[in-house]
Amino acid sequence: MNARAFMPGGRAFDSAIAFIVVLGVNLAVTLGPAAAISIQRVVSEKGIEAWLVEDHAVPVLSMRFAFRGGAALDAKGKEGLADMVSSLLDEGAGPLDSQAFQGRLEDLSISLGFMAGLDNFGGTLRTLSENRAAAFDLLRLALTRPRFDPEPVERIRAQLLAHLARSAERPRGIASRTWYKAAFPDHPYGRPAEGTPASIKRITARDLKDFVARRLGRDNLMISVVGDISAKELAPLLDSTFGGLPARAQPFTVAEVAPTAAGEMFVIEKDIPQSVVMFGHRGIKRDDPDYYTAYVMIRILGGGGFTSRLTEEIREKRGLAYSVYSYLSAFDHAGLIMGGVATGNDRVAKTIELIRAEWAKLRAKGVGAEELADAKTYLTGSFFTRLNSTRRIASVLLSVQLDGLGIDYLERRNGLIEAVTEADVKRVAKRLLDPAKLTFVVVGAPEGVKPTREAPAGKI
Amino acid sequence: MPGLATIKRLEAHIIFIAASIVFIAGVAFVPAQAGVFNPETFTLENGLQVVVIPNHRSPVVSQMVWYKVGSADDPPGKSGVAHLLEHLMFKGTKVMAPGEYSKILARNGGRENAFTSNDTTAYYQVVAVDRLELVMKLEADRMVNLVLTDADVLPERNVVVEERRARTDNNPAALLDEQMSAALYLNHPYRRPVIGWKHELESLTTEDVLAFYRRYYAPDNAILIVSGDITADKLKPLAEKYYGSIPARKVAKRVRLKEPPHRAARRVQLRSPQVREPRWGRDYLAPGFSSGEKRHAYALEVLNDILAGGATSRLYRSLVVEQKIAVSAGASYDGDAYDLGTFSFYGQPAAGIGMDRFEAAMDAEIAKLLGSGVTINEVKRAKKRLLAGAIYARDSLRRGARAIGTALTTGQTVDDVETWPEHIKAVTRERVNEAARAVFKISNSVTGLLLPEKAQKAQKAEQP
């Protein structure tokens, strides 16, 4: 069992600091260019673009792709449509019914899956080189000729309903759905991407087919491929796999939105020994010029690591929680600063007080030179150590595309982080952090925590 | 990056819906995988076994130190001590202030963590290759120089109490698992939870932890595994320099309490107001790769793939697709245990299907298996998929280290891992059937039911 989901902090000796400063200089040098990954832009004859990293060490290929437009576009009353489509595309397509399609994937050890986020609809494919042609062909069938036969539709519907019921058992799931519902009462971000029992029951085969026809257009498509394939081999596969999709998806808009319910405390009573707490307030979007400053700042406040002030105060000094954290959550149309903690019912009030105090302290005083430098070398150094499987690299390349950061982003990223100054953090902390605006949701039987109003009604 | 977080969340979702993806990856890697990691090995004079797994994709290395000790070695009455020690290894040493270790790691762009299981405790870091020497120095230091006081231990013990609440006490399914293990093993320490029983965990002392540390943490009870952009030639002088001077403690081989014969099937049932969806599970004691009738272990892996390796496997196809009795149905085999393995079945009845009917359908599948056995084609297909999994395993910095570390701390050898594909290839239909008959005896099992609190209405209906 992993004991260290979040790392402790502590005090450093002077000698160790000197030792590290030297290493810190090296780090920027070696992990920048030396680990830089060579990304090729592959454009097919039909104009379909993919980012490719060739790696022939193992006869394996991983692909990630996504279409802009996700569960936030589900019609009111049909929440969960994108999610249901994602569960059904590999349940029969073209001449193959569900068992035949799944059987083919299993015989060839091909992993194919789809996923619906709020802002995009994505997929993943992984195959051995020897089965590459079959893998891309099965993906083509899934995207362009899904069957939505009654048997798999009803089977998957039953699984989605069971999944909803199970996540309603989990305190963390309850906290999350309540938080978003309170923060975005009139916006699709406040509705659960996985739908509700009523909406899942309402979705028809027609809805599923319409989704595929309208949403999956080549103009919204982004692709990354990593592994044992050359650009020359990939280009025709892009055409044969994605070329049959409509050139354009149905246009859509999602309104910009800021969270409401600032400063509220919601309590959902459950007879459990530990309260699960979720908190957050307005944050910052990915294209904001202050994004990197906010990113470094939030690492210092509650990122998963040694300099995290929340971990130091709540876990290390007082043993109040196994994990406490904060993070930036940037949707396409809203930015949030979020956090979470879980602690015994009799310790919740104290823990919330400490969280608010750390929020206030950072807002008032900013950060010190040493902790800023430490956070920067962690963020710049650790990033490249994560790029250690074809899947992982493909996934990072796809998010770079979704965030519109440019094909040279991996080379620029560390520079953007290194450029953050103490003055930047001070300014951005004043702009973004406000303990009075934090919205808390507590699920459990907390002692001494008074709700400010009732939790939003409806099925959670 | 927010984009990364989004994708991570989505992947968790895929795991739920498309169970087949998990199984293709999962089953293939769990036991002692596909022998193509090509590791180099050597042993220092003090007994430290060293394994190097070269992977030159990027200038990154992972260091893992595995100790051949786990929660099954917790002394009686002190359950949770192996895991609490794992937490406390991140405190101070004779030359490091408490907490400094993680600070240095992070400042150097390193990621780190640790984990404890029944048989194993392991610590790891992932760093740029020019930081390897730094992490070796730090890991060697805490192998021998750990310093603990009540000021370190007492708050961390509270952290672990909260960890227990988060993992187990807040989660009825985990509470049921705990009860099932306690019922399955009559005598063996696998019956105790890794994190410890709450009342014992809360009474662990600094001296308990230090006694455990002094007894088990030593080079002759440890394995160093370095994978990534490195070779044995380069690593050897560093291993000598940092670990070579640590004295051996002559740690005794583990001898745990043995199970008496199991004569009666056990059943446990947990009702909770938190539960909305009933769930069913059954665990059978089974041979493992280093325990019991070892020859069955490879056959059981093949059998597991036949039963539960995806949407066209026996259990899902029969119970979920054809009979529509279940929303999920699966199995898993864990043969990586120093003493006893387990073979488990699990599932969730479809809406409106009673638990009795679900269990009868599951029992019918097991009876069918024992009666007519598996087919040659099923065996062929499962073997092919398992062997493909061995190739996928090489596409990762950590799979090899995990597989070899698990093997070496559960009584297996590097050679067992490397020859795994040969053993899988040698499995026959007869051997699968023989293994199934050896394992699926109801007296060797525990069955667990997770149920909602009885609704008012239901109670009334029962008393007309």
Interface residues (C-beta under 8 A of the other chain):
Chain A: M1 N2 A3 R4 A5 M7 P8 G9 G10 R11 A12 F13 A16 I20 L23 G24 N26 L27 T30 L31 A34 A35 I37 D55 A57 V58 P59 V60 S62 R64 D83 S86 S87 D90 S98 Q99 Q102 G103 L105 E106 D107 S109 S111 L112 G113 F114 M115 A116 G117 D119 G122 T124 R126 L128 E151 R155 I156 A158 Q159 L160 L161 A162 H163 A165 R166 A168 E169 R170 P171 E194 G227 K270 D271 I272 P273 Q274 V276 R286 G305 F306 T307 R315 E316 K317 R318 G319 L320 A321 Y322 S323 Y327 L328 S329 A330 F331 A342 T343 G344 D374 T377 Y378 T380 G381 S382 F383 F384 T385 R386 L387 N388 S389 T390 R391 S395 V396 L398 S399 V400 L402 D403
Chain B: M1 P2 G3 L4 A5 T6 I7 R9 L10 E11 H13 I14 F16 I17 A18 S20 I21 I24 A25 N55 H56 R57 S58 P59 V60 H83 E86 H87 F90 M96 A97 P98 G99 E100 Y101 S102 K103 I104 L105 A106 R107 N108 G109 G110 R111 E112 N113 A114 F115 T116 S117 V126 V127 A128 D130 R131 L134 L154 P155 E156 R157 N158 V159 V160 V161 E162 E163 R165 A166 R167 D169 N170 N171 P172 V194 I195 G228 P273 Q274 V275 R276 E277 G309 G310 A311 T312 S313 R317 V320 V321 K324 V327 S328 Q348 A350 A351 R381 K384 R385 A388 G389 I391 Y392 R394 D395 S396 L397 R398
